[in-house]
Amino acid sequence: MLNIPGKQFYVNLDRCTNCRACELACHEENGFRGVRVLTVGPRKCLFVPIFTEECTSCKHLVDRGLEPPCAATCFTKAIRFGDKAEIAKILEKPRLYGTAYSY
């Protein structure tokens, strides 16, 4: 995954519904899947969006002031992309289950 200085992804696992819009949007924009949604757990399913090694963080779009399509198409805002300071503020807020991470 390509890191863009000053920017990062935030993933809230409590919000992911397994719609896979992020996968489709990435594939449509780039021709490959830089993000994949994994299903974890036999009883209570947890959907985990992960970024693959192919992920470029859509630098070609971010450089033009646009959001990566995986974050832009996520209607539940499970995936967000922004300035590190902005993401840090989101991470400070308490979450119901605490299942979130950032890249």
N, C-alpha and C positions, 0 to 999 in steps of 0.2 A: 504494500500500500504506500502510495506517495503522500508524504506529509507536506502540507503547505504551511509555511511559517505564519504564526499568529492565528491559524484557523484549526478547527477540529470538529469531529463528529461527536454527537451524543446519541445514545440509544437507550430508550426506556422500554424494557422488556414487558412491563405491565401493560403497555399500550399496543403492542404488536398483535394484530388479528390474523396473521398468516395470509393476507390478501395477495402478497407477492408483487404488489405494484412497483416496489423498489427494484426488484429483479428485472421486470419488464422494461421499466424506464431506463435502467442502466444499459440493458441489451440494445434497446432502440437507439440510444445516444452513441454508444461506443462499439457495438457489435460483439460484445462479450459481457459476461456477468461478473462485475466487480463486487457485487453484493449478493449473498445467498441467504435464504431463510431456512434455518434448520429447525426441526421439531424434536424436542427433548422431553423424555419422560413417558413412562408407560401408563400411568394413572392420570395425573394432571399434566396436560400438555403445556409446554412452555415453548414459544416461538422465538428463536434467537437469530436476528439479522446479524450476519458477520460480513466483514469486508475481506475479499480475497487478495492474493498477491497481485492480481491484475489491476486492482483499483488504482486509478490515477487521481482520485479525489476530484475528478473533472476539472483539472487545472485550467484547461482551455476555456471553460465557462466561468470559473471563479475569477480568472484574470480579467474578464469582461464585466464583472460585478454580478454575475448570475449564480444561482444556487445549484448544486448538483441535483440531477433529476431524481435520485433516490430519496432525497430529503424533500424536494419540491412536490413529489407525488404522494407522499405519505400523509393520508388524510387524518390519521390519528395522532400525528406528530411523534410517532415512536422514534423516527430518525430525524435529527436536526443537525444543521451545519452552521457554524458561525465563528465569531471571534472567540478566542480562548477566554477572555474576561466574561463575555456573555454566557458561555457554556458553564463557567465556574459558578455564576449566579444561579443557574438552573440546578446544578449539582448540590448547592447549599440548601435548597428547599427540601423539606421532608417529603418522602414518598410513602405511599401506602405499604408497599412490600419491600422497597429498597433495592429492586432489581434493575439497576441502570449502570451503564458504563460509558466511558468516552475514549476516543482514539486520538 
